[in-house]
């Protein structure tokens, strides 16, 4: 947006910074169990605390089991805000977290995923199973097809996501991930790097068009 102040030159770079989108909500995909390594729950708890301290709202699947419950309860414990979105048929199975500030019960998984997408400014995948993988890959696919440009980050706790990254490399090698249709995602190995990496990505884009490539800290 150009300024109209006499005698003040317009700086397009600064203007993009001033009007860059803010990071207000992060959607987290993660397991409904704690997994085999204590480090997974430790990372989920640490990330929940980081969200609360940064004033970033957690958007997640609404359950109180596994890593889902760990990250949500950590956000709440440290004074943050949680929005849970859960299909009616999972209310008992995933033990809906009643303490969340906002709980939305939806009719099916498709509605859940769409609402989580709509409410999020970015996506973070912690360790999880096929449900976590499906949600993560769907967002990557939508971004690959140009349907959104929200940052997607894998928190690679103890190398959990390395086999998936190897698979992506295998797909590139065999021509199924091609130039111009690259996957855009970030990889963090430390919990404390997640929010800075996402915030920096949003700032660098400045609301403008353009792709981001794989980045690792």
Secondary structure, DSSP 8 states (H G I E B T S, - for coil): -----TT----HHHHHHHT-----EEEEE--SS--S-HHHHHHHHHHHHHHHHHT-EEEE--B-SHHHHHHHHHHHHTT--EEEEEEGGGTTTTTB-TTSSEEEEESSHHHHHHHHHHH-SEEEE-S--HHHHHHHHHHHHHHHTTS---EEEEE-GGGTTHHHHHHHHHHHHTTSS-TTS----EEESSGGGHHHHHHHHHHHHTT-------EE-
